[in-house]
Amino acid sequence: MEPGVDSIVNTVLSKVGSGDIILMHNNAPDTPEALKTIIPELKKKGFQIVPLSDLVYKDNYYIESYSGRQVSNDN
């Protein structure tokens, strides 16, 4: 599926919220061009671009296979 640059940009910017992780497929032909708009716009809105590894709890947590949620081993 190749929705086009404008569609990708509009979809991401209209749906993104605090704490969201945006998945961009690196083999999609329009991704690099869309990111040229998306990243500056997100930064203007106060979002930070960080590696996924910064968002994943590393100690005393596991990830549920069915939901992808991080859950404390203490629960």
N, CA, C and O atoms as CSV, one atom per row, in Angstrom:
chain,resi,resn,atom,element,x,y,z
A,1,MET,N,N,0.847,-1.183,0.000
A,1,MET,CA,C,0.000,0.000,0.000
A,1,MET,C,C,0.885,1.236,0.000
A,1,MET,O,O,1.772,1.366,0.844
A,2,GLU,N,N,0.657,2.121,-0.915
A,2,GLU,CA,C,1.427,3.353,-1.009
A,2,GLU,C,C,0.462,4.536,-0.992
A,2,GLU,O,O,0.009,4.981,-2.046
A,3,PRO,N,N,0.145,5.050,0.206
A,3,PRO,CA,C,-0.860,6.109,0.311
A,3,PRO,C,C,-0.385,7.477,-0.175
A,3,PRO,O,O,-1.209,8.347,-0.458
A,4,GLY,N,N,0.916,7.679,-0.274
A,4,GLY,CA,C,1.454,8.974,-0.690
A,4,GLY,C,C,1.919,9.803,0.493
A,4,GLY,O,O,1.480,9.607,1.626
A,5,VAL,N,N,2.814,10.730,0.204
A,5,VAL,CA,C,3.434,11.557,1.243
A,5,VAL,C,C,2.394,12.350,2.025
A,5,VAL,O,O,2.395,12.318,3.256
A,6,ASP,N,N,1.515,13.054,1.340
A,6,ASP,CA,C,0.524,13.892,2.031
A,6,ASP,C,C,-0.373,13.080,2.955
A,6,ASP,O,O,-0.698,13.522,4.058
A,7,SER,N,N,-0.766,11.912,2.513
A,7,SER,CA,C,-1.619,11.056,3.342
A,7,SER,C,C,-0.883,10.594,4.598
A,7,SER,O,O,-1.455,10.590,5.688
A,8,ILE,N,N,0.371,10.210,4.449
A,8,ILE,CA,C,1.165,9.775,5.610
A,8,ILE,C,C,1.312,10.927,6.598
A,8,ILE,O,O,1.072,10.760,7.794
A,9,VAL,N,N,1.702,12.084,6.101
A,9,VAL,CA,C,1.886,13.256,6.964
A,9,VAL,C,C,0.594,13.596,7.690
A,9,VAL,O,O,0.597,13.786,8.906
A,10,ASN,N,N,-0.502,13.673,6.962
A,10,ASN,CA,C,-1.786,14.035,7.571
A,10,ASN,C,C,-2.242,13.012,8.597
A,10,ASN,O,O,-2.755,13.383,9.653
A,11,THR,N,N,-2.066,11.738,8.306
A,11,THR,CA,C,-2.473,10.686,9.234
A,11,THR,C,C,-1.688,10.783,10.537
A,11,THR,O,O,-2.268,10.754,11.623
A,12,VAL,N,N,-0.368,10.899,10.425
A,12,VAL,CA,C,0.467,10.946,11.630
A,12,VAL,C,C,0.163,12.198,12.443
A,12,VAL,O,O,-0.082,12.109,13.646
A,13,LEU,N,N,0.174,13.348,11.808
A,13,LEU,CA,C,0.013,14.602,12.548
A,13,LEU,C,C,-1.388,14.774,13.122
A,13,LEU,O,O,-1.555,15.483,14.114
A,14,SER,N,N,-2.395,14.149,12.528
A,14,SER,CA,C,-3.761,14.294,13.049
A,14,SER,C,C,-4.060,13.313,14.176
A,14,SER,O,O,-5.018,13.508,14.923
A,15,LYS,N,N,-3.249,12.253,14.312
A,15,LYS,CA,C,-3.555,11.232,15.306
A,15,LYS,C,C,-2.559,11.149,16.446
A,15,LYS,O,O,-2.842,10.495,17.450
A,16,VAL,N,N,-1.414,11.783,16.329
A,16,VAL,CA,C,-0.363,11.626,17.338
A,16,VAL,C,C,-0.758,12.295,18.650
A,16,VAL,O,O,-1.357,13.370,18.673
A,17,GLY,N,N,-0.401,11.621,19.739
A,17,GLY,CA,C,-0.676,12.156,21.064
A,17,GLY,C,C,0.476,11.869,21.997
A,17,GLY,O,O,1.405,11.146,21.639
A,18,SER,N,N,0.423,12.417,23.163
A,18,SER,CA,C,1.477,12.250,24.156
A,18,SER,C,C,1.718,10.771,24.453
A,18,SER,O,O,0.780,10.022,24.726
A,19,GLY,N,N,2.965,10.368,24.398
A,19,GLY,CA,C,3.341,9.001,24.701
A,19,GLY,C,C,3.213,8.029,23.545
A,19,GLY,O,O,3.541,6.851,23.684
A,20,ASP,N,N,2.743,8.505,22.412
A,20,ASP,CA,C,2.577,7.620,21.265
A,20,ASP,C,C,3.921,7.204,20.669
A,20,ASP,O,O,4.899,7.950,20.708
A,21,ILE,N,N,3.937,6.012,20.128
A,21,ILE,CA,C,5.063,5.514,19.354
A,21,ILE,C,C,4.595,5.445,17.911
A,21,ILE,O,O,3.591,4.802,17.608
A,22,ILE,N,N,5.315,6.098,17.033
A,22,ILE,CA,C,4.936,6.134,15.622
A,22,ILE,C,C,5.782,5.113,14.878
A,22,ILE,O,O,7.009,5.207,14.868
A,23,LEU,N,N,5.140,4.154,14.265
A,23,LEU,CA,C,5.829,3.141,13.481
A,23,LEU,C,C,5.833,3.577,12.027
A,23,LEU,O,O,4.781,3.788,11.424
A,24,MET,N,N,7.030,3.710,11.474
A,24,MET,CA,C,7.178,4.050,10.057
A,24,MET,C,C,7.908,2.893,9.382
A,24,MET,O,O,8.980,2.492,9.836
A,25,HIS,N,N,7.355,2.364,8.326
A,25,HIS,CA,C,7.982,1.251,7.615
A,25,HIS,C,C,9.115,1.783,6.740
A,25,HIS,O,O,8.897,2.611,5.856
A,26,ASN,N,N,10.313,1.302,6.997
A,26,ASN,CA,C,11.470,1.843,6.285
A,26,ASN,C,C,11.579,1.369,4.844
A,26,ASN,O,O,12.428,1.865,4.104
A,27,ASN,N,N,10.755,0.436,4.430
A,27,ASN,CA,C,10.796,0.006,3.043
A,27,ASN,C,C,9.693,0.643,2.194
A,27,ASN,O,O,9.561,0.334,1.009
A,28,ALA,N,N,8.906,1.528,2.798
A,28,ALA,CA,C,7.854,2.220,2.051
A,28,ALA,C,C,8.488,3.393,1.292
A,28,ALA,O,O,9.244,4.167,1.879
A,29,PRO,N,N,8.195,3.529,0.024
A,29,PRO,CA,C,8.881,4.538,-0.788
A,29,PRO,C,C,8.648,5.986,-0.357
A,29,PRO,O,O,9.504,6.837,-0.598
A,30,ASP,N,N,7.517,6.282,0.270
A,30,ASP,CA,C,7.212,7.667,0.638
A,30,ASP,C,C,7.638,8.043,2.057
A,30,ASP,O,O,7.530,9.207,2.443
A,31,THR,N,N,8.117,7.077,2.834
A,31,THR,CA,C,8.493,7.343,4.221
A,31,THR,C,C,9.559,8.426,4.365
A,31,THR,O,O,9.357,9.355,5.147
A,32,PRO,N,N,10.683,8.357,3.652
A,32,PRO,CA,C,11.715,9.391,3.843
A,32,PRO,C,C,11.200,10.812,3.571
A,32,PRO,O,O,11.512,11.745,4.311
A,33,GLU,N,N,10.426,10.959,2.524
A,33,GLU,CA,C,9.893,12.287,2.189
A,33,GLU,C,C,8.884,12.750,3.236
A,33,GLU,O,O,8.867,13.926,3.597
A,34,ALA,N,N,8.051,11.849,3.721
A,34,ALA,CA,C,7.067,12.203,4.744
A,34,ALA,C,C,7.755,12.629,6.030
A,34,ALA,O,O,7.313,13.571,6.687
A,35,LEU,N,N,8.827,11.951,6.394
A,35,LEU,CA,C,9.542,12.286,7.631
A,35,LEU,C,C,10.161,13.674,7.590
A,35,LEU,O,O,10.354,14.295,8.635
A,36,LYS,N,N,10.471,14.162,6.408
A,36,LYS,CA,C,11.017,15.525,6.266
A,36,LYS,C,C,10.021,16.576,6.749
A,36,LYS,O,O,10.422,17.666,7.160
A,37,THR,N,N,8.755,16.266,6.704
A,37,THR,CA,C,7.707,17.160,7.211
A,37,THR,C,C,7.300,16.783,8.624
A,37,THR,O,O,7.134,17.656,9.476
A,38,ILE,N,N,7.138,15.498,8.881
A,38,ILE,CA,C,6.623,15.035,10.162
A,38,ILE,C,C,7.537,15.413,11.331
A,38,ILE,O,O,7.060,15.934,12.339
A,39,ILE,N,N,8.820,15.163,11.209
A,39,ILE,CA,C,9.736,15.401,12.332
A,39,ILE,C,C,9.775,16.869,12.739
A,39,ILE,O,O,9.627,17.162,13.925
A,40,PRO,N,N,9.968,17.804,11.813
A,40,PRO,CA,C,9.947,19.220,12.244
A,40,PRO,C,C,8.608,19.651,12.851
A,40,PRO,O,O,8.580,20.437,13.798
A,41,GLU,N,N,7.512,19.144,12.313
A,41,GLU,CA,C,6.192,19.506,12.844
A,41,GLU,C,C,5.997,18.968,14.260
A,41,GLU,O,O,5.456,19.663,15.120
A,42,LEU,N,N,6.427,17.752,14.499
A,42,LEU,CA,C,6.314,17.190,15.842
A,42,LEU,C,C,7.176,17.969,16.828
A,42,LEU,O,O,6.750,18.237,17.951
A,43,LYS,N,N,8.370,18.327,16.419
A,43,LYS,CA,C,9.254,19.110,17.299
A,43,LYS,C,C,8.650,20.479,17.603
A,43,LYS,O,O,8.757,20.967,18.728
A,44,LYS,N,N,8.014,21.102,16.608
A,44,LYS,CA,C,7.350,22.395,16.833
A,44,LYS,C,C,6.235,22.280,17.865
A,44,LYS,O,O,5.972,23.218,18.617
A,45,LYS,N,N,5.581,21.116,17.894
A,45,LYS,CA,C,4.490,20.875,18.836
A,45,LYS,C,C,4.993,20.405,20.198
A,45,LYS,O,O,4.195,20.112,21.089
A,46,GLY,N,N,6.316,20.331,20.362
A,46,GLY,CA,C,6.882,19.978,21.656
A,46,GLY,C,C,7.195,18.507,21.854
A,46,GLY,O,O,7.604,18.105,22.943
A,47,PHE,N,N,7.012,17.701,20.825
A,47,PHE,CA,C,7.331,16.283,20.937
A,47,PHE,C,C,8.836,16.083,20.854
A,47,PHE,O,O,9.546,16.887,20.251
A,48,GLN,N,N,9.313,15.014,21.459
A,48,GLN,CA,C,10.718,14.639,21.374
A,48,GLN,C,C,10.835,13.374,20.541
A,48,GLN,O,O,9.984,12.487,20.612
A,49,ILE,N,N,11.883,13.302,19.763
A,49,ILE,CA,C,12.166,12.102,18.983
A,49,ILE,C,C,13.236,11.327,19.748
A,49,ILE,O,O,14.352,11.815,19.929
A,50,VAL,N,N,12.894,10.125,20.194
A,50,VAL,CA,C,13.829,9.316,20.990
A,50,VAL,C,C,13.837,7.889,20.447
A,50,VAL,O,O,12.872,7.452,19.821
A,51,PRO,N,N,14.932,7.164,20.690
A,51,PRO,CA,C,14.964,5.757,20.288
A,51,PRO,C,C,13.951,4.942,21.089
A,51,PRO,O,O,13.685,5.246,22.252
A,52,LEU,N,N,13.403,3.937,20.484
A,52,LEU,CA,C,12.440,3.074,21.159
A,52,LEU,C,C,13.038,2.493,22.433
A,52,LEU,O,O,12.330,2.301,23.422
A,53,SER,N,N,14.325,2.215,22.416
A,53,SER,CA,C,14.976,1.633,23.593
A,53,SER,C,C,14.871,2.544,24.817
A,53,SER,O,O,14.933,2.063,25.948
A,54,ASP,N,N,14.713,3.849,24.608
A,54,ASP,CA,C,14.546,4.779,25.730
A,54,ASP,C,C,13.162,4.671,26.365
A,54,ASP,O,O,12.960,5.131,27.489
A,55,LEU,N,N,12.226,4.080,25.671
A,55,LEU,CA,C,10.843,4.011,26.154
A,55,LEU,C,C,10.489,2.673,26.796
A,55,LEU,O,O,9.447,2.545,27.437
A,56,VAL,N,N,11.343,1.696,26.626
A,56,VAL,CA,C,11.058,0.355,27.128
A,56,VAL,C,C,11.695,0.179,28.501
A,56,VAL,O,O,12.893,0.398,28.681
A,57,TYR,N,N,10.872,-0.218,29.459
A,57,TYR,CA,C,11.406,-0.514,30.786
A,57,TYR,C,C,12.289,-1.747,30.700
A,57,TYR,O,O,11.924,-2.736,30.063
A,58,LYS,N,N,13.439,-1.690,31.335
A,58,LYS,CA,C,14.383,-2.786,31.200
A,58,LYS,C,C,14.416,-3.696,32.420
A,58,LYS,O,O,14.650,-4.896,32.280
A,59,ASP,N,N,14.190,-3.162,33.594
A,59,ASP,CA,C,14.318,-3.937,34.820
A,59,ASP,C,C,12.955,-4.250,35.418
A,59,ASP,O,O,12.108,-3.369,35.568
A,60,ASN,N,N,12.760,-5.516,35.756
A,60,ASN,CA,C,11.597,-5.964,36.489
A,60,ASN,C,C,10.282,-5.795,35.714
A,60,ASN,O,O,9.226,-5.621,36.323
A,61,TYR,N,N,10.339,-5.844,34.384
A,61,TYR,CA,C,9.142,-5.752,33.538
A,61,TYR,C,C,9.194,-6.821,32.468
A,61,TYR,O,O,10.267,-7.307,32.109
A,62,TYR,N,N,8.032,-7.181,31.964
A,62,TYR,CA,C,7.964,-8.034,30.780
A,62,TYR,C,C,6.918,-7.438,29.843
A,62,TYR,O,O,6.106,-6.608,30.253
A,63,ILE,N,N,6.945,-7.860,28.604
A,63,ILE,CA,C,5.991,-7.360,27.617
A,63,ILE,C,C,4.987,-8.465,27.315
A,63,ILE,O,O,5.363,-9.575,26.939
A,64,GLU,N,N,3.700,-8.146,27.484
A,64,GLU,CA,C,2.643,-9.105,27.178
A,64,GLU,C,C,2.623,-9.362,25.670
A,64,GLU,O,O,2.617,-8.423,24.874
A,65,SER,N,N,2.612,-10.620,25.293
A,65,SER,CA,C,2.648,-10.945,23.868
A,65,SER,C,C,1.356,-10.562,23.147
A,65,SER,O,O,1.392,-10.215,21.966
A,66,TYR,N,N,0.226,-10.618,23.835
A,66,TYR,CA,C,-1.054,-10.357,23.174
A,66,TYR,C,C,-1.404,-8.878,23.073
A,66,TYR,O,O,-2.164,-8.483,22.189
A,67,SER,N,N,-0.854,-8.045,23.977
A,67,SER,CA,C,-1.205,-6.624,23.939
A,67,SER,C,C,-0.028,-5.705,23.647
A,67,SER,O,O,-0.218,-4.557,23.243
A,68,GLY,N,N,1.189,-6.207,23.850
A,68,GLY,CA,C,2.376,-5.377,23.666
A,68,GLY,C,C,2.631,-4.442,24.838
A,68,GLY,O,O,3.549,-3.625,24.781
A,69,ARG,N,N,1.836,-4.546,25.901
A,69,ARG,CA,C,1.986,-3.681,27.065
A,69,ARG,C,C,3.132,-4.141,27.943
A,69,ARG,O,O,3.410,-5.336,28.042
A,70,GLN,N,N,3.800,-3.185,28.583
A,70,GLN,CA,C,4.832,-3.487,29.562
A,70,GLN,C,C,4.166,-3.654,30.922
A,70,GLN,O,O,3.374,-2.811,31.343
A,71,VAL,N,N,4.495,-4.748,31.605
A,71,VAL,CA,C,3.865,-5.059,32.879
A,71,VAL,C,C,4.950,-5.324,33.888
A,71,VAL,O,O,5.928,-6.012,33.597
A,72,SER,N,N,4.778,-4.779,35.079
A,72,SER,CA,C,5.730,-4.992,36.155
A,72,SER,C,C,5.684,-6.429,36.640
A,72,SER,O,O,4.607,-7.013,36.763
A,73,ASN,N,N,6.838,-6.997,36.912
A,73,ASN,CA,C,6.887,-8.340,37.488
A,73,ASN,C,C,6.347,-8.355,38.910
A,73,ASN,O,O,6.096,-9.429,39.456
A,74,ASP,N,N,6.163,-7.190,39.522
A,74,ASP,CA,C,5.662,-7.088,40.888
A,74,ASP,C,C,4.148,-7.292,40.979
A,74,ASP,O,O,3.611,-7.465,42.073
A,75,ASN,N,N,3.466,-7.273,39.843
A,75,ASN,CA,C,1.996,-7.436,39.848
A,75,ASN,C,C,1.591,-8.873,39.945
A,75,ASN,O,O,0.399,-9.179,39.962
